[in-house]
Amino acid sequence: MMQRQLRQHDEGFATLTKGVQYMDVSNGKGPIVIHRKNVRVSYTLRSLSHISGKILDLSRNFSFHFGKGKVIKGWDLGLVGMKVGGVPLSRGAAIGRIRQ
């Protein structure tokens, strides 16, 4: 069921290893996010099963050490190469605005 829902929304998304899909809404202008450094993100997690994208969870200042495996795998995969200030539109990764 999940795969079918993802295929219905695939247009414009890039796919990383492990199936993480993303689309950048806005590229950051700051430095590239560095492994093992603390990052702070704002995110909104939405359901694919609702056309309106029902909000399941959100945070405005969630902080963690990038690349240490302390958050869901999609975040460690999806943040690679992102710049501070970037805004991805992500699925399976739950990523929001990036701050370092």
Phi and psi restraints in degrees (value plus and minus 20) as a CYANA .aco file:
   2 MET   PHI     -79.6   -39.6
   2 MET   PSI     -64.8   -24.8
   3 GLN   PHI     -80.3   -40.3
   3 GLN   PSI     -59.9   -19.9
   4 ARG   PHI     -83.8   -43.8
   4 ARG   PSI     -62.8   -22.8
   5 GLN   PHI     -83.5   -43.5
   5 GLN   PSI     -60.7   -20.7
   6 LEU   PHI     -83.7   -43.7
   6 LEU   PSI     -63.9   -23.9
   7 ARG   PHI     -80.9   -40.9
   7 ARG   PSI     -53.2   -13.2
   8 GLN   PHI     -87.5   -47.5
   8 GLN   PSI     -40.8    -0.8
   9 HIS   PHI    -137.3   -97.3
   9 HIS   PSI       2.3    42.3
  10 ASP   PHI     -94.1   -54.1
  10 ASP   PSI     -43.2    -3.2
  11 GLU   PHI     -76.4   -36.4
  11 GLU   PSI     103.8   143.8
  12 GLY   PHI      66.4   106.4
  12 GLY   PSI     -22.0    18.0
  13 PHE   PHI    -114.4   -74.4
  13 PHE   PSI     121.9   161.9
  14 ALA   PHI    -116.1   -76.1
  14 ALA   PSI     130.8   170.8
  15 THR   PHI    -136.8   -96.8
  15 THR   PSI     108.0   148.0
  16 LEU   PHI    -114.4   -74.4
  16 LEU   PSI     157.1   197.1
  17 THR   PHI     -78.7   -38.7
  17 THR   PSI     136.4   176.4
  18 LYS   PHI      47.8    87.8
  18 LYS   PSI     -10.8    29.2
  19 GLY   PHI      63.5   103.5
  19 GLY   PSI     -15.3    24.7
  20 VAL   PHI     -87.3   -47.3
  20 VAL   PSI     108.4   148.4
  21 GLN   PHI    -133.8   -93.8
  21 GLN   PSI     124.9   164.9
  22 TYR   PHI    -171.2  -131.2
  22 TYR   PSI     141.3   181.3
  23 MET   PHI    -166.5  -126.5
  23 MET   PSI     109.3   149.3
  24 ASP   PHI    -101.4   -61.4
  24 ASP   PSI     104.0   144.0
  25 VAL   PHI    -100.8   -60.8
  25 VAL   PSI     -58.6   -18.6
  26 SER   PHI    -169.1  -129.1
  26 SER   PSI     107.1   147.1
  27 ASN   PHI     -98.1   -58.1
  27 ASN   PSI     119.5   159.5
  28 GLY   PHI     -92.4   -52.4
  28 GLY   PSI     139.4   179.4
  29 LYS   PHI    -131.7   -91.7
  29 LYS   PSI     -21.8    18.2
  30 GLY   PHI    -110.2   -70.2
  30 GLY   PSI    -190.0  -150.0
  31 PRO   PHI     -88.9   -48.9
  31 PRO   PSI     140.4   180.4
  32 ILE   PHI     -89.4   -49.4
  32 ILE   PSI     119.0   159.0
  33 VAL   PHI     -79.5   -39.5
  33 VAL   PSI     114.3   154.3
  34 ILE   PHI    -128.4   -88.4
  34 ILE   PSI     115.2   155.2
  35 HIS   PHI     -76.3   -36.3
  35 HIS   PSI     124.0   164.0
  36 ARG   PHI      52.2    92.2
  36 ARG   PSI     -16.4    23.6
  37 LYS   PHI    -116.6   -76.6
  37 LYS   PSI     134.6   174.6
  38 ASN   PHI     -94.8   -54.8
  38 ASN   PSI     112.4   152.4
  39 VAL   PHI    -143.9  -103.9
  39 VAL   PSI     136.0   176.0
  40 ARG   PHI    -147.1  -107.1
  40 ARG   PSI     111.0   151.0
  41 VAL   PHI    -148.3  -108.3
  41 VAL   PSI     133.0   173.0
  42 SER   PHI    -131.7   -91.7
  42 SER   PSI     113.5   153.5
  43 TYR   PHI    -164.7  -124.7
  43 TYR   PSI     138.3   178.3
  44 THR   PHI    -151.5  -111.5
  44 THR   PSI     103.5   143.5
  45 LEU   PHI    -119.4   -79.4
  45 LEU   PSI     101.0   141.0
  46 ARG   PHI    -137.6   -97.6
  46 ARG   PSI     132.6   172.6
  47 SER   PHI    -101.6   -61.6
  47 SER   PSI     117.6   157.6
  48 LEU   PHI     -99.6   -59.6
  48 LEU   PSI     -37.8     2.2
  49 SER   PHI     -99.4   -59.4
  49 SER   PSI     -26.5    13.5
  50 HIS   PHI    -136.6   -96.6
  50 HIS   PSI     112.9   152.9
  51 ILE   PHI     -78.9   -38.9
  51 ILE   PSI     -58.3   -18.3
  52 SER   PHI     -97.3   -57.3
  52 SER   PSI     -27.5    12.5
  53 GLY   PHI      49.3    89.3
  53 GLY   PSI      38.8    78.8
  54 LYS   PHI     -69.0   -29.0
  54 LYS   PSI     110.1   150.1
  55 ILE   PHI     -94.6   -54.6
  55 ILE   PSI     104.3   144.3
  56 LEU   PHI    -120.0   -80.0
  56 LEU   PSI     -51.6   -11.6
  57 ASP   PHI    -182.1  -142.1
  57 ASP   PSI     132.9   172.9
  58 LEU   PHI    -176.8  -136.8
  58 LEU   PSI     135.2   175.2
  59 SER   PHI    -171.8  -131.8
  59 SER   PSI     125.7   165.7
  60 ARG   PHI    -124.4   -84.4
  60 ARG   PSI     -33.7     6.3
  61 ASN   PHI    -170.8  -130.8
  61 ASN   PSI      38.7    78.7
  62 PHE   PHI    -105.2   -65.2
  62 PHE   PSI     106.8   146.8
  63 SER   PHI    -137.7   -97.7
  63 SER   PSI     119.5   159.5
  64 PHE   PHI    -180.2  -140.2
  64 PHE   PSI     144.5   184.5
  65 HIS   PHI    -107.8   -67.8
  65 HIS   PSI      94.5   134.5
  66 PHE   PHI     -86.4   -46.4
  66 PHE   PSI     112.5   152.5
  67 GLY   PHI      64.8   104.8
  67 GLY   PSI     -12.4    27.6
  68 LYS   PHI    -120.9   -80.9
  68 LYS   PSI     -16.7    23.3
  69 GLY   PHI      53.8    93.8
  69 GLY   PSI       1.9    41.9
  70 LYS   PHI    -113.2   -73.2
  70 LYS   PSI     -25.7    14.3
  71 VAL   PHI    -146.0  -106.0
  71 VAL   PSI     159.3   199.3
  72 ILE   PHI     -78.8   -38.8
  72 ILE   PSI     124.6   164.6
  73 LYS   PHI     -73.8   -33.8
  73 LYS   PSI     -57.8   -17.8
  74 GLY   PHI     -78.3   -38.3
  74 GLY   PSI     -50.9   -10.9
  75 TRP   PHI     -90.7   -50.7
  75 TRP   PSI     -65.6   -25.6
  76 ASP   PHI     -83.9   -43.9
  76 ASP   PSI     -53.4   -13.4
  77 LEU   PHI     -98.1   -58.1
  77 LEU   PSI     -64.7   -24.7
  78 GLY   PHI     -93.9   -53.9
  78 GLY   PSI     -41.4    -1.4
  79 LEU   PHI    -104.0   -64.0
  79 LEU   PSI     -34.0     6.0
  80 VAL   PHI     -77.1   -37.1
  80 VAL   PSI     105.1   145.1
  81 GLY   PHI      64.3   104.3
  81 GLY   PSI     -26.4    13.6
  82 MET   PHI     -93.5   -53.5
  82 MET   PSI     130.9   170.9
  83 LYS   PHI    -123.4   -83.4
  83 LYS   PSI     130.0   170.0
  84 VAL   PHI     -76.0   -36.0
  84 VAL   PSI     112.2   152.2
  85 GLY   PHI      75.0   115.0
  85 GLY   PSI     -28.8    11.2
  86 GLY   PHI     -90.2   -50.2
  86 GLY   PSI     131.3   171.3
  87 VAL   PHI    -148.4  -108.4
  87 VAL   PSI      82.3   122.3
  88 PRO   PHI    -108.0   -68.0
  88 PRO   PSI     131.7   171.7
  89 LEU   PHI    -123.4   -83.4
  89 LEU   PSI      81.7   121.7
  90 SER   PHI    -136.2   -96.2
  90 SER   PSI     131.6   171.6
  91 ARG   PHI    -147.1  -107.1
  91 ARG   PSI     115.1   155.1
  92 GLY   PHI      57.8    97.8
  92 GLY   PSI     -15.9    24.1
  93 ALA   PHI    -146.3  -106.3
  93 ALA   PSI     -42.3    -2.3
  94 ALA   PHI      34.2    74.2
  94 ALA   PSI      32.1    72.1
  95 ILE   PHI    -124.1   -84.1
  95 ILE   PSI     124.0   164.0
  96 GLY   PHI    -146.3  -106.3
  96 GLY   PSI    -177.3  -137.3
  97 ARG   PHI     -81.0   -41.0
  97 ARG   PSI     115.9   155.9
  98 ILE   PHI    -118.7   -78.7
  98 ILE   PSI     111.4   151.4
  99 ARG   PHI    -151.6  -111.6
  99 ARG   PSI     128.3   168.3
